[in-house]
Amino acid sequence: MQLEFYKYQGTGNDFVMIDNRQKKIDKNNTKLVRSLCDRRFGIGADGLILIENHSKADFEMIYFNSDGSKSLCGNGGRCAVAFARQLGIIKDEATFEAIDGLHYATIKDEIVKLQMQDVDTVEKHSSHVFLDTGSPHHVQFKEDLDDFDIKKEGAEIRYGEPYNEAGSNVNFVKKISEATFAVRTYERGVEDETLSCGTGVTAVAIAMHALEETKNNLVTLSVQGGTLQVSFDEKNGLYSNIWLIGPAKLVFKGSI
């Protein structure tokens, strides 16, 4: 089978994108997902995204991690919006279905603003914060952010108590200023560090506000692959009107 694909990246978080409106790909074929995402024997990516038709929204985004598992991906959602514009499905705004429900987004040039689901629970623990921003996220401070074995430490937390088999994404954070934080993320499903994680920086921004490390409702997150911003409203512990903001860029297209 010959497949046409596009490669997109959002602050270094990279994705194989396929127009699956004609249902060429079997969504249960996780072996194919893993082979396409393989960086040595395939195209290479953190995840694979299928764009499909939807009865009410502009499109449906089906996201796979590189290991074939499904989840929500914030940067993937932003890249899906850019891809949908490339395909002529949308112009400057979109509504699409993801694994956690409907999302609204806008796009101008290469900047995509993606509205995330509300967050009503932020678990504060002595060593970390845990919350779900469409995917589960463990957030903890790390002063030596530039010099530690993130794969080793991230995996120990991801597979350890209390997460065990289900696991969690793991975000290590260093405060730079009142409204700026540096973040490195170990991603469940990739099982390694990614250069950026959209749901991760969303979790970090909300966690830092919940811990009163910032009073701002627009937070800048410096990741390995660039810079993202997260804005939100908060009232009585409910975080709403959450937006993930950053670039989504076409890298190349090809066939395999």
C-alpha atoms as one frame of an Amber mdcrd trajectory, in Angstrom:
protein
   0.000   0.000   0.000   1.331   3.415  -0.979   0.614   6.120   1.601   0.962
   9.867   1.153   1.939  11.577   4.392   2.847  14.971   5.771   5.329  15.624
   8.572   4.478  18.437  10.994   6.136  19.685  14.153   5.026  21.928  17.005
   8.024  23.187  19.007   9.898  19.998  18.154   7.044  17.600  18.961   6.798
  15.857  15.570   3.988  13.945  13.910   3.228  11.894  10.825  -0.055  13.233
   9.448  -2.299  11.256   7.120  -5.560  12.248   5.431  -7.719   9.231   6.274
 -11.065  10.582   5.090 -11.223   7.721   2.591 -10.484   5.200   5.401  -7.373
   3.773   3.780  -5.801   2.965   7.140  -7.188   0.484   9.618  -7.226   2.303
  12.979  -6.608  -0.989  14.803  -3.321  -1.578  12.975  -0.970  -0.503  15.748
   1.898  -2.383  14.079   1.642   0.041  11.153   1.586   3.002  13.554   4.764
   1.791  15.261   6.537   1.166  11.954   5.656   4.585  10.518   6.845   6.334
  13.700  10.107   4.355  13.874  12.998   6.805  13.453  15.324   4.241  11.856
  13.095   2.033   9.751  10.098   4.323   9.135   9.360   8.030   8.745  10.080
   8.855  12.379   7.817  10.760  14.773   6.573  11.113  18.337   3.110  10.170
  17.106   0.808   9.556  14.158  -2.347  11.564  13.434  -5.228  10.563  11.191
  -7.680  13.189   9.968 -11.155  11.783   9.322 -14.607  13.145   8.511 -16.983
  13.998  11.350 -20.746  14.354  11.199 -20.896  17.589  13.217 -17.377  18.988
  13.616 -14.976  20.050  10.845 -12.975  16.846  11.304 -11.951  14.140  13.742
  -8.371  13.798  14.962  -7.262  10.280  15.842  -3.949  10.386  17.661  -1.534
   7.537  18.311   1.620   7.671  20.402   4.643   6.130  18.698   4.027   2.860
  20.586   0.521   2.582  19.101  -1.408   3.677  22.199  -4.034   6.427  21.997
  -4.235   9.638  24.013  -4.846  13.361  23.666  -1.918  15.354  22.341  -2.044
  19.141  22.603   0.725  19.847  20.125  -0.738  17.143  17.904  -4.073  18.930
  18.029  -2.440  22.181  16.977  -0.639  20.428  14.111  -3.897  18.736  13.094
  -5.491  22.168  12.712  -2.608  23.332  10.512  -2.896  20.127   8.469  -6.667
  20.562   8.093  -6.030  24.029   6.670  -3.438  22.539   4.287  -6.103  20.057
   3.115  -8.643  22.863   2.605 -10.999  21.526   5.277 -10.860  24.769   7.294
  -9.669  28.344   6.884  -8.847  30.252  10.085 -10.841  28.384  12.720 -11.883
  24.824  13.456 -13.940  22.573  15.659 -12.732  18.990  15.870 -13.291  15.823
  17.852 -10.419  14.250  19.805 -10.282  11.380  22.275 -11.377  13.697  25.128
 -14.193  15.438  23.244 -14.677  18.528  21.102 -12.033  21.241  20.742 -12.143
  24.697  19.194  -9.065  26.289  17.618  -7.959  29.278  15.597  -5.003  29.592
  13.236  -3.217  32.656  11.927  -0.072  32.170   9.834   1.723  29.376  11.755
   0.339  30.176  15.227  -2.418  27.870  16.450  -4.504  28.568  19.559  -6.139
  25.382  20.820  -8.844  25.433  23.478  -8.377  22.662  26.020 -10.924  21.014
  28.298 -11.652  22.523  31.734  -9.643  21.257  34.712 -11.481  20.976  38.025
  -9.033  18.861  40.049  -5.430  19.679  40.932  -3.925  17.208  43.383  -1.220
  18.811  45.525   1.271  16.441  47.136   4.405  17.154  49.163   6.758  16.427
  46.252   4.597  17.014  43.200   1.286  18.008  41.647  -0.933  15.680  39.625
  -3.664  16.712  37.197  -5.304  15.609  33.962  -5.285  17.966  30.976  -6.617
  15.390  28.543  -3.694  13.151  29.493  -2.410  12.489  33.051   0.516  14.625
  34.196   2.894  14.495  37.139   4.552  17.900  37.741   7.553  18.493  40.009
  10.337  21.044  40.427  13.862  20.244  39.279  16.622  22.803  39.799  19.300
  21.032  37.707  16.957  20.937  34.732  19.717  20.994  32.116  21.835  18.200
  33.557  20.078  14.997  34.634  19.004  11.677  33.152  15.382  12.502  32.325
  14.717   9.132  30.677  15.817   7.266  33.802  14.146   9.537  36.366  11.028
  10.007  34.249  10.568   6.264  33.761  10.984   5.595  37.493   8.108   7.981
  38.255   6.009   6.951  35.249   6.046   3.247  36.246   6.239   3.755  40.022
   3.677   4.338  42.745   0.942   5.461  42.497   0.807   5.296  38.673   1.997
   1.716  38.059   0.651   0.073  34.873  -1.531   2.983  33.703   1.396   5.362
  34.045   1.648   9.129  33.846   3.511  11.707  31.823   6.214  13.345  33.934
   7.120  17.048  33.806  10.195  18.553  35.452   9.991  22.310  36.020  12.300
  25.200  36.847  10.977  28.674  37.589  12.599  31.374  35.457  10.455  34.371
  36.399   6.979  35.241  37.677   5.328  34.098  34.455   7.997  31.974  32.755
   8.935  28.366  33.489  11.339  25.935  31.829   9.934  22.432  31.293  11.259
  19.036  30.270   8.802  16.177  29.753   9.026  12.398  29.758   6.079  11.217
  27.674   4.119   8.068  28.332   3.614   6.226  25.036   6.862   7.580  23.618
   8.748   6.301  26.700  11.391   8.978  26.397  11.797  12.736  26.521  10.067
  14.720  23.794  11.194  18.205  22.809   7.759  19.531  23.754   4.454  18.310
  25.185   1.303  20.415  24.793  -0.811  18.767  27.486   2.324  18.808  29.652
   2.952  22.546  29.483  -0.780  23.102  30.030  -0.524  21.009  33.187   2.585
  22.890  34.308   0.982  26.320  33.819  -2.078  25.324  35.850   0.030  23.586
  38.513   2.237  26.656  38.964  -0.834  28.848  39.386  -2.409  26.390  41.836
   0.835  26.399  43.869   0.852  30.235  43.768   4.208  30.252  41.968   2.561
  32.672  39.535  -0.457  34.957  39.709  -0.530  35.435  35.951  -3.199  33.827
  33.792  -0.889  33.892  30.755   2.176  31.723  31.328   5.183  31.223  29.048
   6.745  27.768  28.918  10.264  27.277  27.595  10.673  23.730  26.247  13.533
  21.959  24.484  11.949  22.680  21.090  10.971  26.335  21.565   8.357  28.382
  23.412   4.664  27.847  24.128   2.103  29.879  26.030  -0.898  28.816  28.084
  -3.732  31.148  29.126  -6.663  30.355  31.401  -9.318  31.661  33.786  -9.596
  30.406  37.355 -12.456  30.639  39.817 -12.792  28.627  43.017 -10.277  26.054
  41.820 -11.922  25.538  38.418  -9.655  26.268  35.461 -11.598  27.145  32.318
 -11.107  28.940  29.011  -7.722  27.190  28.749  -5.741  27.901  25.583  -2.530
  26.282  24.339  -0.741  28.706  22.013   2.235  28.138  19.721   3.568  27.384
  16.241   2.644  24.382  14.090   4.786  23.927  10.993   4.887  21.687   7.943
   8.315  20.054   7.677   7.929  17.953   4.520   5.597  15.615   2.667   6.225
  12.338   0.926   5.034   8.804   0.257   5.943   5.485   1.808
